[in-house]
Amino acid sequence: QVQLVESGGGSVQPGGSLNVSCAVPEDIFREYDMSWYRQAPGNQREWLASIDRRGRLDYKRTVQGRFTISRGNAKNTIELQMNSLQPEDTAVYYCNSVLMDIHWGQGTQVTVSS
Protein backbone atom coordinates (compact mmCIF):
# COMPACT_ATOMS: atom_id res chain seq x y z
CA GLN A 1 0.00 0.00 0.00
CA VAL A 2 1.36 3.39 -0.99
CA GLN A 3 2.18 5.51 2.03
CA LEU A 4 2.15 9.25 2.29
CA VAL A 5 3.78 10.55 5.45
CA GLU A 6 3.07 14.10 6.55
CA SER A 7 5.21 15.87 9.13
CA GLY A 8 6.17 19.29 10.41
CA GLY A 9 2.98 20.39 12.10
CA GLY A 10 2.88 22.07 15.47
CA SER A 11 1.51 24.96 17.47
CA VAL A 12 2.14 28.57 16.56
CA GLN A 13 0.77 31.94 17.49
CA PRO A 14 -1.29 33.97 15.04
CA GLY A 15 0.98 35.54 12.46
CA GLY A 16 3.48 32.72 12.74
CA SER A 17 4.85 30.35 10.13
CA LEU A 18 5.21 26.62 9.68
CA ASN A 19 6.48 24.34 6.95
CA VAL A 20 4.79 20.98 6.59
CA SER A 21 6.26 18.22 4.48
CA CYS A 22 4.92 15.09 2.82
CA ALA A 23 7.22 12.18 2.04
CA VAL A 24 6.13 10.54 -1.21
CA PRO A 25 7.29 7.28 -2.79
CA GLU A 26 9.60 7.99 -5.71
CA ASP A 27 7.31 6.65 -8.43
CA ILE A 28 4.38 8.67 -7.13
CA PHE A 29 6.56 11.76 -6.87
CA ARG A 30 7.62 11.41 -10.51
CA GLU A 31 4.24 10.54 -12.00
CA TYR A 32 1.56 12.35 -10.01
CA ASP A 33 0.35 15.90 -9.71
CA MET A 34 0.11 16.54 -5.99
CA SER A 35 -1.94 18.67 -3.63
CA TRP A 36 -2.23 19.70 -0.01
CA TYR A 37 -5.53 19.47 1.82
CA ARG A 38 -6.70 20.14 5.35
CA GLN A 39 -9.55 19.14 7.59
CA ALA A 40 -10.68 21.15 10.57
CA PRO A 41 -12.88 19.63 13.30
CA GLY A 42 -16.45 19.38 12.11
CA ASN A 43 -15.55 20.42 8.57
CA GLN A 44 -15.05 18.56 5.33
CA ARG A 45 -11.59 18.09 3.96
CA GLU A 46 -10.70 21.03 1.71
CA TRP A 47 -8.19 21.47 -1.06
CA LEU A 48 -5.50 24.12 -0.53
CA ALA A 49 -2.87 24.00 -3.24
CA SER A 50 -1.55 21.89 -6.10
CA ILE A 51 1.73 21.46 -7.94
CA ASP A 52 1.96 19.46 -11.13
CA ARG A 53 4.91 17.49 -12.45
CA ARG A 54 6.13 20.54 -14.36
CA GLY A 55 5.97 22.72 -11.27
CA ARG A 56 2.86 24.65 -12.21
CA LEU A 57 1.02 25.92 -9.16
CA ASP A 58 -2.56 26.51 -8.15
CA TYR A 59 -3.94 27.81 -4.85
CA LYS A 60 -7.23 28.16 -3.05
CA ARG A 61 -8.04 31.84 -3.01
CA THR A 62 -8.07 32.07 0.78
CA VAL A 63 -4.47 30.85 1.12
CA GLN A 64 -2.91 32.40 -1.98
CA GLY A 65 -0.15 34.79 -0.99
CA ARG A 66 0.28 33.13 2.41
CA PHE A 67 0.97 29.49 1.49
CA THR A 68 3.56 28.19 -0.94
CA ILE A 69 3.60 24.64 -2.29
CA SER A 70 6.80 23.20 -3.69
CA ARG A 71 8.53 19.97 -4.62
CA GLY A 72 11.56 18.87 -2.67
CA ASN A 73 13.27 17.02 -5.47
CA ALA A 74 16.21 15.80 -3.42
CA LYS A 75 14.02 13.96 -0.92
CA ASN A 76 10.83 13.27 -2.91
CA THR A 77 8.76 15.55 -0.71
CA ILE A 78 5.88 17.92 -1.25
CA GLU A 79 6.31 20.98 0.92
CA LEU A 80 3.84 23.58 2.12
CA GLN A 81 5.28 26.76 3.57
CA MET A 82 2.60 28.56 5.55
CA ASN A 83 2.99 32.19 6.61
CA SER A 84 0.72 34.63 8.41
CA LEU A 85 -1.13 31.76 10.02
CA GLN A 86 -4.47 32.51 11.64
CA PRO A 87 -6.65 30.53 14.07
CA GLU A 88 -8.89 29.48 11.18
CA ASP A 89 -5.90 27.64 9.68
CA THR A 90 -6.04 25.17 12.57
CA ALA A 91 -6.59 21.75 11.05
CA VAL A 92 -4.99 18.44 10.20
CA TYR A 93 -3.01 18.85 6.99
CA TYR A 94 -2.73 16.09 4.40
CA CYS A 95 -1.14 15.60 1.03
CA ASN A 96 -2.50 13.47 -1.79
CA SER A 97 -2.70 13.46 -5.54
CA VAL A 98 -4.92 16.01 -7.25
CA LEU A 99 -7.35 13.14 -7.83
CA MET A 100 -7.12 12.01 -4.20
CA ASP A 101 -6.53 8.47 -5.43
CA ILE A 102 -3.77 7.57 -3.02
CA HIS A 103 -4.42 6.09 0.39
CA TRP A 104 -4.56 8.96 2.87
CA GLY A 105 -1.77 9.35 5.39
CA GLN A 106 -2.21 10.27 9.03
CA GLY A 107 -1.81 13.96 8.41
CA THR A 108 -0.02 16.48 10.58
CA GLN A 109 -1.77 18.72 13.10
CA VAL A 110 -1.39 22.49 12.82
CA THR A 111 -2.74 24.57 15.68
CA VAL A 112 -2.78 28.37 15.57
CA SER A 113 -3.64 29.92 18.89
CA SER A 114 -2.56 32.72 21.16
C-alpha positions in Angstrom: 0.0 0.0 0.0 1.4 3.4 -1.0 2.2 5.5 2.0 2.1 9.3 2.3 3.8 10.6 5.4 3.1 14.1 6.5 5.2 15.9 9.1 6.2 19.3 10.4 3.0 20.4 12.1 2.9 22.1 15.5 1.5 25.0 17.5 2.1 28.6 16.6 0.8 31.9 17.5 -1.3 34.0 15.0 1.0 35.5 12.5 3.5 32.7 12.7 4.9 30.3 10.1 5.2 26.6 9.7 6.5 24.3 7.0 4.8 21.0 6.6 6.3 18.2 4.5 4.9 15.1 2.8 7.2 12.2 2.0 6.1 10.5 -1.2 7.3 7.3 -2.8 9.6 8.0 -5.7 7.3 6.7 -8.4 4.4 8.7 -7.1 6.6 11.8 -6.9 7.6 11.4 -10.5 4.2 10.5 -12.0 1.6 12.3 -10.0 0.3 15.9 -9.7 0.1 16.5 -6.0 -1.9 18.7 -3.6 -2.2 19.7 0.0 -5.5 19.5 1.8 -6.7 20.1 5.3 -9.6 19.1 7.6 -10.7 21.2 10.6 -12.9 19.6 13.3 -16.5 19.4 12.1 -15.6 20.4 8.6 -15.0 18.6 5.3 -11.6 18.1 4.0 -10.7 21.0 1.7 -8.2 21.5 -1.1 -5.5 24.1 -0.5 -2.9 24.0 -3.2 -1.5 21.9 -6.1 1.7 21.5 -7.9 2.0 19.5 -11.1 4.9 17.5 -12.5 6.1 20.5 -14.4 6.0 22.7 -11.3 2.9 24.6 -12.2 1.0 25.9 -9.2 -2.6 26.5 -8.1 -3.9 27.8 -4.9 -7.2 28.2 -3.0 -8.0 31.8 -3.0 -8.1 32.1 0.8 -4.5 30.9 1.1 -2.9 32.4 -2.0 -0.2 34.8 -1.0 0.3 33.1 2.4 1.0 29.5 1.5 3.6 28.2 -0.9 3.6 24.6 -2.3 6.8 23.2 -3.7 8.5 20.0 -4.6 11.6 18.9 -2.7 13.3 17.0 -5.5 16.2 15.8 -3.4 14.0 14.0 -0.9 10.8 13.3 -2.9 8.8 15.5 -0.7 5.9 17.9 -1.3 6.3 21.0 0.9 3.8 23.6 2.1 5.3 26.8 3.6 2.6 28.6 5.5 3.0 32.2 6.6 0.7 34.6 8.4 -1.1 31.8 10.0 -4.5 32.5 11.6 -6.6 30.5 14.1 -8.9 29.5 11.2 -5.9 27.6 9.7 -6.0 25.2 12.6 -6.6 21.7 11.1 -5.0 18.4 10.2 -3.0 18.9 7.0 -2.7 16.1 4.4 -1.1 15.6 1.0 -2.5 13.5 -1.8 -2.7 13.5 -5.5 -4.9 16.0 -7.3 -7.4 13.1 -7.8 -7.1 12.0 -4.2 -6.5 8.5 -5.4 -3.8 7.6 -3.0 -4.4 6.1 0.4 -4.6 9.0 2.9 -1.8 9.3 5.4 -2.2 10.3 9.0 -1.8 14.0 8.4 0.0 16.5 10.6 -1.8 18.7 13.1 -1.4 22.5 12.8 -2.7 24.6 15.7 -2.8 28.4 15.6 -3.6 29.9 18.9 -2.6 32.7 21.2 
